[in-house]
Amino acid sequence: MTIDYDVVIIGGSLTGYHAALAASQLRATVALVQPEVDFGFIHHHALSEIAKLAQKLGNAAGFGIHATHTDTSEKCHISLAWQEAMLYAQAVASNLEEQHSPATLAAQGVDVIVGTGQFQSSSQLAFVVNNRLLRARTYLLASGSRPEIPEIEGLEATGYLTLANIWQYLNKVTLPKNWVIIGGIPQSIEIAQTLARFGCNVTLVVKHPYVLPHIDPDIAIVLQAQLEVEGVRVLTAKAVTQVRRIDDKKWLQAGDKAIETDEILVATGQQPNLESLNLATVGVKWHGRRLVVNDKLQTTNHRIYACGDVIGGYDFANIANYEAKIALKNALFFPRLRVNYRCIPWGIFSVPVMVQVGLTEAQAKGQFRRDEFLVLRQYFKTVAAAQLRDETTGICKLIVLRNGEILGASILGSEAGELINLIALAMSEKIKIKDLANFSPIYPSFSEILEQTVREWNKQKLNSNIALQDLLEGFFHFRRNWNL
């Protein structure tokens, strides 16, 4: 059989783009089969930054900054113009689309094929797209996902938006005033907060006890409180059972509450784009909402690999790109690399940012005895940089073994994304918390909270070691009475 490519990447996500670029840089022959990529998530991040800036300007008086007006009765007021903000977001998305265009990839030696296709059912493994047969030694599935719609009575008839079409919809209409967002996933929290900052009335309905099911409860409580302070009404442990349209208004039944709204956003989860690929014919199995893969990211057909949304989990670009690196190297060379998510951080672009890496306290309790690890907590209100910027809401929580090995961290606060990267690097390099004792960050900076956490670890270690306390007290007593 003639092999046309070293790897054919079935894309539909930015992960597929990055994998194709990485393969070409390794001098492999690579084809990327890709429908149009949606850059809607960029709109959200751009609008979130605008809303964040507007909030800071609105709080300027607290820093002693006042606008001067000829009319002394006029007050300084910060307003957000939705259409102008959308134009800015579109410009950012357009720039990124240009950077990730087929022409850019083609210039790097990637054979870009725009369209959709499927694996053929003959004895020789191949992928067919646009009546063209693509034969490769290996294949990488990076086809992304689409919104999963829950079965709720009346939802289809009433109408709703999803993460896939919300930004296209909002680009054409006046921003609706009242929103209900169904679902507890990172994107639902991010969008709820952004819409609230643009002056919308937002209700977030979550079926779990906390706003997100997989984060530390201490962090979840602070995050929910921050959402509520900003005007987001949060209903936890509530399932939406029915939706109706009454007199041009949409109504939802969430638990024992009836809610009237202008628009509904469904953001309960994602499901992989698999149906059209003819995977069953080539021996690729899936279970529920995810492909079955081993720790080398091989599917049940050892020549077909997968990464990103198609293998389940939250939709995080950094995790998908990590998986793509592992899968691509295994596909191009020898399948020896294994995924290990222990040191891979993830985050929610809320304000303040919420991030996590490794184990939470609950997960540590499931793997270790309670006396085998320590829980270290520090609060952003004690950090000088946070006080200077009036961004004191936040908590840093580290889980460490008694020997100093860092098991995990959860942080909610300003610059949390940069802080978690430092902790993830320390974990991946097996740097123990005691080795961070000489860490002297620039002052003032948010990294000070890590220095405080090291001091907390030393304090807890000393408090639990009575013999060492007695030894130190005896030593200093001896020194004080030494005849100089």
Buried (B, 14 or more C-beta within 10 A) or exposed (E): EEEBBBBBBBBBBBBBBBBBBBBBEEEBBBBBBBBEBBBBBBBBBBBBBBBBEBBBEBEEEEEEEEEEEEEEEEEEEEEBEBEEBBEBBBEBBEEBBEEBBBEBBEEEBBBBBEEBBBBBEEEEBBBBBEEBBBBBBBBBBBBBBBBBBEEBEBBEEBEBBBBEBBBEEBBEEEBBEBBBBBBBBBBBBBBBBBBBBBBBBBBBBBBBEBBBEBBBEBBBBBBBEBBEEBBBBBBBEBEBEBBBEEEEEBBBBBBEEEBEBBBBBBBBBBBBBBEEBBBEEBBBEBEEBBBBBEEBBBBBBEBBBBBBBBBBBBBBBEBBBBBBBBBBBBBBEEBEBEBEEEBBBBBBBBBBBBBBBBBBBEBBBEEBEEEEBBBBEBBBEEBEBBEEBEBBBBBBBBBBBBEBBBBBBBBBBBBBBEBBBBBBEBBEEEBBBBBBBEBEBEEBBBBBBBBBBBEBBEEBBEEEEEEEEEEEEEEEEEEEEEEE
